[in-house]
Protein backbone atom coordinates (compact mmCIF):
# COMPACT_ATOMS: atom_id res chain seq x y z
CA UNK A 1 0.00 0.00 0.00
CA UNK A 2 1.17 3.50 -0.89
CA UNK A 3 -0.98 6.05 1.05
CA UNK A 4 -2.09 8.92 -1.22
CA UNK A 5 -4.02 12.08 -0.38
CA UNK A 6 -7.09 13.20 -2.25
CA UNK A 7 -6.69 16.14 -4.64
CA UNK A 8 -10.35 17.21 -4.92
CA UNK A 9 -12.63 18.11 -2.02
CA UNK A 10 -16.28 18.53 -1.05
CA UNK A 11 -19.03 16.91 -3.11
CA UNK A 12 -16.63 16.59 -6.08
CA UNK A 13 -13.96 15.02 -3.86
CA UNK A 14 -11.88 12.03 -4.89
CA UNK A 15 -11.32 10.30 -1.54
CA UNK A 16 -12.50 6.95 -2.98
CA UNK A 17 -10.07 7.35 -5.90
CA UNK A 18 -7.27 8.07 -3.41
CA UNK A 19 -8.14 4.91 -1.44
CA UNK A 20 -8.23 2.73 -4.57
CA UNK A 21 -5.02 4.26 -5.92
CA UNK A 22 -3.34 3.77 -2.52
CA UNK A 23 -4.25 0.09 -2.45
CA UNK A 24 -3.25 -0.54 -6.06
CA UNK A 25 -0.19 1.71 -5.84
CA UNK A 26 -1.13 3.64 -8.98
CA UNK A 27 -1.49 7.38 -9.71
CA UNK A 28 -4.73 8.87 -8.35
CA UNK A 29 -5.39 10.54 -11.72
CA UNK A 30 -5.74 7.14 -13.38
CA UNK A 31 -8.79 6.18 -11.26
CA UNK A 32 -12.14 7.44 -12.65
CA UNK A 33 -14.12 9.71 -10.32
CA UNK A 34 -17.77 9.31 -11.43
CA UNK A 35 -20.40 11.52 -9.79
CA UNK A 36 -23.68 9.78 -10.61
CA UNK A 37 -25.92 7.10 -9.07
CA UNK A 38 -24.33 4.11 -10.79
CA UNK A 39 -20.76 5.08 -9.86
CA UNK A 40 -20.08 1.60 -8.43
CA UNK A 41 -20.83 0.02 -11.80
CA UNK A 42 -18.49 2.45 -13.58
CA UNK A 43 -15.67 1.96 -11.06
CA UNK A 44 -16.09 -1.82 -11.19
CA UNK A 45 -16.06 -1.82 -14.99
CA UNK A 46 -12.79 0.12 -14.92
CA UNK A 47 -11.30 -2.08 -12.16
CA UNK A 48 -12.19 -5.31 -13.99
CA UNK A 49 -10.87 -4.08 -17.35
CA UNK A 50 -7.65 -2.60 -15.96
CA UNK A 51 -6.80 -4.60 -12.84
CA UNK A 52 -8.92 -7.78 -12.92
CA UNK A 53 -10.52 -6.92 -9.56
CA UNK A 54 -13.82 -5.41 -8.42
CA UNK A 55 -15.31 -3.78 -5.34
CA UNK A 56 -17.44 -5.97 -3.09
CA UNK A 57 -19.50 -3.69 -0.82
CA UNK A 58 -21.21 -4.46 2.46
CA UNK A 59 -23.51 -1.81 3.89
CA UNK A 60 -23.77 -2.14 7.65
CA UNK A 61 -27.16 -1.80 9.27
CA UNK A 62 -27.89 -1.66 12.97
CA UNK A 63 -27.77 -5.43 13.52
CA UNK A 64 -25.32 -6.37 10.77
CA UNK A 65 -21.77 -7.59 11.18
CA UNK A 66 -18.61 -7.48 9.14
CA UNK A 67 -18.24 -10.68 7.08
CA UNK A 68 -15.26 -12.86 7.94
CA UNK A 69 -13.93 -12.40 4.38
CA UNK A 70 -13.28 -8.76 5.28
CA UNK A 71 -11.21 -9.58 8.37
CA UNK A 72 -7.43 -9.47 8.11
CA UNK A 73 -7.83 -7.35 4.96
CA UNK A 74 -7.43 -3.68 4.26
CA UNK A 75 -10.85 -2.40 3.24
CA UNK A 76 -12.28 0.92 2.16
CA UNK A 77 -14.58 2.26 4.87
CA UNK A 78 -17.22 4.81 3.92
CA UNK A 79 -19.28 7.05 6.14
CA UNK A 80 -20.27 10.62 6.84
CA UNK A 81 -17.45 13.02 7.60
CA UNK A 82 -17.80 15.78 10.17
CA UNK A 83 -19.18 18.07 7.42
CA UNK A 84 -21.87 15.47 6.51
CA UNK A 85 -20.31 14.47 3.17
CA UNK A 86 -19.74 10.79 2.35
CA UNK A 87 -16.05 10.07 2.81
CA UNK A 88 -13.79 7.05 2.19
CA UNK A 89 -10.84 5.93 4.31
CA UNK A 90 -8.69 2.81 4.51
CA UNK A 91 -9.53 0.47 7.38
CA UNK A 92 -7.90 -2.59 8.94
CA UNK A 93 -9.79 -4.57 11.60
CA UNK A 94 -12.31 -1.71 12.10
CA UNK A 95 -9.50 0.80 12.68
CA UNK A 96 -8.77 3.66 10.27
CA UNK A 97 -5.21 3.31 9.02
CA UNK A 98 -5.26 6.03 6.33
CA UNK A 99 -7.50 9.02 5.75
CA UNK A 100 -6.85 10.58 2.33
CA UNK A 101 -8.09 13.97 3.56
CA UNK A 102 -5.02 16.08 4.39
CA UNK A 103 -4.69 17.08 8.05
CA UNK A 104 -7.96 15.37 8.99
CA UNK A 105 -6.71 13.86 12.25
CA UNK A 106 -8.61 10.66 11.29
CA UNK A 107 -11.90 11.99 12.63
CA UNK A 108 -14.84 9.94 11.47
CA UNK A 109 -18.28 9.56 13.02
CA UNK A 110 -19.20 6.00 11.97
CA UNK A 111 -18.28 3.63 9.15
CA UNK A 112 -21.49 2.69 7.32
CA UNK A 113 -20.10 0.64 4.45
CA UNK A 114 -17.04 -1.52 3.86
CA UNK A 115 -15.63 -2.11 0.37
CA UNK A 116 -13.20 -4.92 -0.34
CA UNK A 117 -11.19 -5.19 -3.55
CA UNK A 118 -11.68 -8.76 -4.79
CA UNK A 119 -9.92 -10.69 -7.56
CA UNK A 120 -12.15 -11.12 -10.61
CA UNK A 121 -12.04 -14.49 -12.37
CA UNK A 122 -13.17 -14.79 -15.98
C-alpha positions as CSV (number, residue, x, y, z in Angstrom):
1,X,0.0,0.0,0.0
2,X,1.2,3.5,-0.9
3,X,-1.0,6.1,1.1
4,X,-2.1,8.9,-1.2
5,X,-4.0,12.1,-0.4
6,X,-7.1,13.2,-2.2
7,X,-6.7,16.1,-4.6
8,X,-10.4,17.2,-4.9
9,X,-12.6,18.1,-2.0
10,X,-16.3,18.5,-1.1
11,X,-19.0,16.9,-3.1
12,X,-16.6,16.6,-6.1
13,X,-14.0,15.0,-3.9
14,X,-11.9,12.0,-4.9
15,X,-11.3,10.3,-1.5
16,X,-12.5,7.0,-3.0
17,X,-10.1,7.3,-5.9
18,X,-7.3,8.1,-3.4
19,X,-8.1,4.9,-1.4
20,X,-8.2,2.7,-4.6
21,X,-5.0,4.3,-5.9
22,X,-3.3,3.8,-2.5
23,X,-4.2,0.1,-2.4
24,X,-3.3,-0.5,-6.1
25,X,-0.2,1.7,-5.8
26,X,-1.1,3.6,-9.0
27,X,-1.5,7.4,-9.7
28,X,-4.7,8.9,-8.4
29,X,-5.4,10.5,-11.7
30,X,-5.7,7.1,-13.4
31,X,-8.8,6.2,-11.3
32,X,-12.1,7.4,-12.6
33,X,-14.1,9.7,-10.3
34,X,-17.8,9.3,-11.4
35,X,-20.4,11.5,-9.8
36,X,-23.7,9.8,-10.6
37,X,-25.9,7.1,-9.1
38,X,-24.3,4.1,-10.8
39,X,-20.8,5.1,-9.9
40,X,-20.1,1.6,-8.4
41,X,-20.8,0.0,-11.8
42,X,-18.5,2.4,-13.6
43,X,-15.7,2.0,-11.1
44,X,-16.1,-1.8,-11.2
45,X,-16.1,-1.8,-15.0
46,X,-12.8,0.1,-14.9
47,X,-11.3,-2.1,-12.2
48,X,-12.2,-5.3,-14.0
49,X,-10.9,-4.1,-17.3
50,X,-7.6,-2.6,-16.0
51,X,-6.8,-4.6,-12.8
52,X,-8.9,-7.8,-12.9
53,X,-10.5,-6.9,-9.6
54,X,-13.8,-5.4,-8.4
55,X,-15.3,-3.8,-5.3
56,X,-17.4,-6.0,-3.1
57,X,-19.5,-3.7,-0.8
58,X,-21.2,-4.5,2.5
59,X,-23.5,-1.8,3.9
60,X,-23.8,-2.1,7.7
61,X,-27.2,-1.8,9.3
62,X,-27.9,-1.7,13.0
63,X,-27.8,-5.4,13.5
64,X,-25.3,-6.4,10.8
65,X,-21.8,-7.6,11.2
66,X,-18.6,-7.5,9.1
67,X,-18.2,-10.7,7.1
68,X,-15.3,-12.9,7.9
69,X,-13.9,-12.4,4.4
70,X,-13.3,-8.8,5.3
71,X,-11.2,-9.6,8.4
72,X,-7.4,-9.5,8.1
73,X,-7.8,-7.3,5.0
74,X,-7.4,-3.7,4.3
75,X,-10.9,-2.4,3.2
76,X,-12.3,0.9,2.2
77,X,-14.6,2.3,4.9
78,X,-17.2,4.8,3.9
79,X,-19.3,7.0,6.1
80,X,-20.3,10.6,6.8
81,X,-17.4,13.0,7.6
82,X,-17.8,15.8,10.2
83,X,-19.2,18.1,7.4
84,X,-21.9,15.5,6.5
85,X,-20.3,14.5,3.2
86,X,-19.7,10.8,2.4
87,X,-16.1,10.1,2.8
88,X,-13.8,7.1,2.2
89,X,-10.8,5.9,4.3
90,X,-8.7,2.8,4.5
91,X,-9.5,0.5,7.4
92,X,-7.9,-2.6,8.9
93,X,-9.8,-4.6,11.6
94,X,-12.3,-1.7,12.1
95,X,-9.5,0.8,12.7
96,X,-8.8,3.7,10.3
97,X,-5.2,3.3,9.0
98,X,-5.3,6.0,6.3
99,X,-7.5,9.0,5.7
100,X,-6.9,10.6,2.3
101,X,-8.1,14.0,3.6
102,X,-5.0,16.1,4.4
103,X,-4.7,17.1,8.1
104,X,-8.0,15.4,9.0
105,X,-6.7,13.9,12.2
106,X,-8.6,10.7,11.3
107,X,-11.9,12.0,12.6
108,X,-14.8,9.9,11.5
109,X,-18.3,9.6,13.0
110,X,-19.2,6.0,12.0
111,X,-18.3,3.6,9.2
112,X,-21.5,2.7,7.3
113,X,-20.1,0.6,4.5
114,X,-17.0,-1.5,3.9
115,X,-15.6,-2.1,0.4
116,X,-13.2,-4.9,-0.3
117,X,-11.2,-5.2,-3.6
118,X,-11.7,-8.8,-4.8
119,X,-9.9,-10.7,-7.6
120,X,-12.1,-11.1,-10.6
121,X,-12.0,-14.5,-12.4
122,X,-13.2,-14.8,-16.0
